[in-house]
């Protein structure tokens, strides 16, 4: 779970989201859902406490607009309606369960806040705990978008079905056939950390070779040493390798050699969406 508080600064060509505060809490609802199909009482209580804290922090920061989005774990939980009703009552925060398409759309919103050439073909790749969202953008226009039940937590629990990999491969073949030479845009905390580990300069893309090198280096450490030596957070240490595997598989299937890592994600897309609904969209036709 993440709470992102941001200020939007207008520039001549596009708005920029300035992060005022980012709070991350490792709840991992998917650890319950992808295994048992529902959210347990312990996770529900952690969710409630976190949202209470997020709401209070938002009040302290004087936040004008707040939006709380739940993704793959809540979409799939058999008891999601019951959990949401109780959590909303106790936390005072409304939870919006968004589908995979809307999740992908919100992530792609960040395209308009980046200094990227808008006349090229890009493939947005966002790898989360329960799902991976893929969106093809050509000349600034969204062409195709899909959400797949392929994620880091799901991979750790060996819950990714073969047919999901097959569906992803078929989708990427279609995109590659139509989109030609694609550049990748990688989002999510894990690719950001791989970017940092590789010590790339800001704006410099990561190659497949770079990702594989860091993936193998990190995998060579025990879980304990990933935390102590590499200084990864415990909830990052176990998912970063499967995240790298997913990125590499997507890139290989799509014929992508490099990905840009703009260090943005779903939370940034939500802020941009809130902003454009109030003030209008800039940059996109």
N, C-alpha and C positions, 0 to 999 in steps of 0.2 A: 504494500500500500504506500502511496505517495501523496503528500500534500505539497503542491507547488503554488507559491504565492508570487505573482509577477506583476510588474508594471509594463505597460505597452508604450513604447516611445515611437512617435511618428518620424520616419525619415522620408526623404524626397521620393524614393522609389518603392519602399515597403516598410511596414511597421516592424519594430524589433521588440521582442519580449525580454525584459530584464528580470532575471530571477532575484527576487527579494529574499525568499526563504524556500528551502527544500527539505522536507522531513520525510524520512523513509522508515517504514516499520515492516519487519518481515513476518507477516501473518500467514501467507501461503494457504489460502482457502483451498487451492487445488490439491494440496496434499491429502485432504479429506475426500474431495469430490472425485478426483480421478481414480481413487482407490475404492471408496465405498459408495459413491454416487450421491452423497449428501454432505452437508456441513454439520460437524459435530458441535456440541455445546461449548467446548473449550474455545474453538475457533470463533464461534459466534460471539462469545463474551469478549475475546480479544478485539474483534471487529468493532463492537460497541464502544469499548474503552478508547480505541484509537480514534473513532469518529468524534467522540466527545472532545478529545484533546484537540483534534483538527478544528472543530467548530470554535473552541475557545481561542485558539491561536489566530484563527481568521478574524474573530472579533477584535482581538488585541491589535492586529495589523490594520484594522479598518477596511477590510475587504468589502468591495461594493457588490460583487457578483460571485456566487459560489455554485459550483456544479460538481456533483459526485457521481462518477460513472463506474459501474461494475462490469467486468468483462467475462472471459470464458468460464471461470469456475462458477460464477453465479448464474450464467446462462444455462449451465448443465446440471446444477444441483437440483435434486428432486424436491428438496424442501426450501427452495429459494424464496417462495412467497411468504412462508412462515417466518423465515429468518429475517427477511427484509422488514416485515411488519413489526417485529419485536425490536430490531435494531433501530429503526426509524423512531419508534416510540421512546426508546430509552436515550438515544443520542441527540434527537432533534434535527437530524440530517436526512434529507430525502435522498434515496438511492435510485439512480436510473440505470437499469440493466440495458446495455447497448448491444446490438447484434454485431456480427463480424464485419459486415459492410460498413456500418457507421463507425466502428472502431478504426477500420482502415482509412475511411474518409477523414476522420479527425487527425490521424497521424499525418496524412498527406497534406493537411492544411499547413503544416510547418514549411512546406516547399516554398510558400510565398514569403517566408521570413528569412530565407537563406540567399546568400550571394552565389547563386548557381545560374549558369546560362539556361535561359528558359526555352531555347529553340533546339534542345537535344532530347534524346530518348533516355528516360531513366526508369529503373526498377526500384521502387521502395521496398525494403525488406525490414520488417519489424518482428523481432523474435521475443516473445514473452514466455511466461511460465506455462500457459495452457494452449496458446495458439500463436501462429505465425501469419501475419497479414502481408500480402504481396499486392502491390499496385503498379501498373505500368502507366507512365506519363509520357506523352509525346507532344512537343511544341507547347508545353504548358497546359495541356488538356489530359484529363484522366481518360484512359482508354479501357482498361480492364482492372478489376480488383477482386481478390478472393481472400477468404480467411480459411486457414487449415488447422485442424486439431493436432498441431505439431508444436510442442513447446518444451522448455527445459525441464520443468518439474514433471511434466507428463513423460518425458524421455527417461528421467531418473527412475520413474516408477514402471518403466517398460509398458506404457499404456498408449503408445503411438501405433495405430493400426497400419498394416501394410498397404491397405487401400488408400490411406491418406497420403502416404509417400507416392503412390502411383498417381493419385489425382494431382498432386503438386507437380510431378514430372510432366504430366500431360498438359497442365496449364502453362508451365514454363516453355514447353515446346511450341505451343500456340503463340505465346508472346514473342518468342525468339523468331519464329517464322514471319511474324508481322512487323515486329519492332526493329529488326536489324541489329545494328551495333548498339548495345545498351551499356549505360553506366549505372552502377549500383549506388543506392543511398541506404546505409545501414543505420538503424535506430534501435534504441534499447540500452539498458545499463551494461550489458555484457560486452557488446561491441565497443562501447565507450571505454570500458576498462582494457580491452585488448588494444585499442588505439593508444591508450596511455602507456601500456606495457611496452608497446613497440616504439614509443618515443617519437612518433611522427610530429612534424610541425603542423600547426593549425592550418587546415585547408588542404593538407596533403592526403591523398587517398591511401587506403590500405589495399595491398594486393592479396591475391589468394596465398601467395608464398608467405607474406607477412603473417596472415591469420593462422596458417598452418604451423609456422615456426613458434608463435606464441602459444598456440593450442598444445603443441607437443611439449614445450618447455613447462607450462603450467601443469600438464598431466603427469610430468615426471616427479612432481612433488607430492608428498602425502597430503591428506586433507589438513592435518595439523600444521605442516610446514607452509601450506598455502596461506594460512592465517598468520603464522608467526614470522615467516621469512618474506613472503611476497606481500604481506599486510593486506590480504583480501578480507573482506567481511565474511564471517562464517556462512551467511546466506548467499554470498556471491561465490565462495570457494567451490561449492559443489555443482553449481549450474553453469559456470563459465565454459567448461569443456564441452558439454552437450550443446551449448549455444554456438560455439565455434563450429561444431560439426554440422549444425543446421545451416549456418551461413555458408560454409564451404559447399555443402550439397546443393543449395539453391544457386550459388554462383556457378558451379560446374554445369548444372542442368541448363542454366540460362545463357551460358557462354560469356559470363561476366568476369573480367580479369581484376577489376578494382572497384572498391566501394568508397564513397565519401562518407564521413562520419560527422554529421553536424551537431552531435550532442543534444539532440532534441528527441521528443517522443510524444506519447499520447497526452500527457499532462500539458505540454506546450500547445498541442493542437487544440485541446479543450479551451485554454485561455484565448487562443487566437479566434476560435469559433465564438466565444462569448463576446469578444471585442467586435468582431465584424457584424454580428447580429445587432449590435447597438449603433455602430458607427459606419457600417458598410464595408465591403470588401475592396481592398486595393490590390492592384497588380493582376488579378485574374479576370479574364474576359468572360 
